[in-house]
Amino acid sequence: MEYNEEDSSLLGFLSFLIIVGYIVITLAHGTPSDVPVSQESATESEAAGP
């Protein structure tokens, strides 16, 4: 396989966008571990109530 500088720069740019996007999503929605727990607890309380 040939190794081109354009491919490496493109890969680095894409990885940079992925990292930035992940950080933005994490900050916008809070920690990923807390969100599902709060949703599950709310669903369980609603199902157990009636």
C-alpha positions as CSV (number, residue, x, y, z in Angstrom):
1,M,0.0,0.0,0.0
2,E,1.1,3.5,-0.8
3,Y,1.1,6.0,2.1
4,N,0.1,9.5,1.0
5,E,0.3,12.6,3.2
6,E,-3.1,13.7,2.0
7,D,-4.7,10.5,3.4
8,S,-3.0,10.9,6.8
9,S,-4.0,14.6,7.1
10,L,-7.6,13.7,6.1
11,L,-7.7,10.9,8.7
12,G,-6.3,13.2,11.4
13,F,-8.9,15.9,10.4
14,L,-11.8,13.3,10.6
15,S,-10.6,12.0,14.0
16,F,-10.3,15.6,15.2
17,L,-13.9,16.2,14.2
18,I,-15.1,13.0,15.9
19,I,-13.4,13.9,19.1
20,V,-14.7,17.5,19.1
21,G,-18.2,16.2,18.3
22,Y,-18.1,13.7,21.1
23,I,-17.0,16.3,23.6
24,V,-19.8,18.7,22.5
25,I,-22.5,15.9,22.7
26,T,-21.2,14.9,26.1
27,L,-21.2,18.4,27.5
28,A,-24.7,19.0,26.0
29,H,-26.3,15.9,27.4
30,G,-24.2,15.5,30.5
31,T,-22.3,12.3,31.3
32,P,-23.5,9.3,29.2
33,S,-23.8,7.2,32.4
34,D,-26.2,9.5,34.1
35,V,-28.7,10.0,31.3
36,P,-29.8,6.4,30.8
37,V,-30.1,5.9,34.5
38,S,-32.4,8.9,35.0
39,Q,-34.6,7.8,32.1
40,E,-34.8,4.2,33.4
41,S,-35.7,5.3,36.9
42,A,-38.4,7.6,35.5
43,T,-39.8,4.8,33.4
44,E,-39.8,2.3,36.2
45,S,-41.6,4.8,38.6
46,E,-44.2,5.5,36.0
47,A,-44.8,1.8,35.3
48,A,-45.0,0.9,39.0
49,G,-47.3,3.8,39.9
50,P,-50.5,2.7,38.1
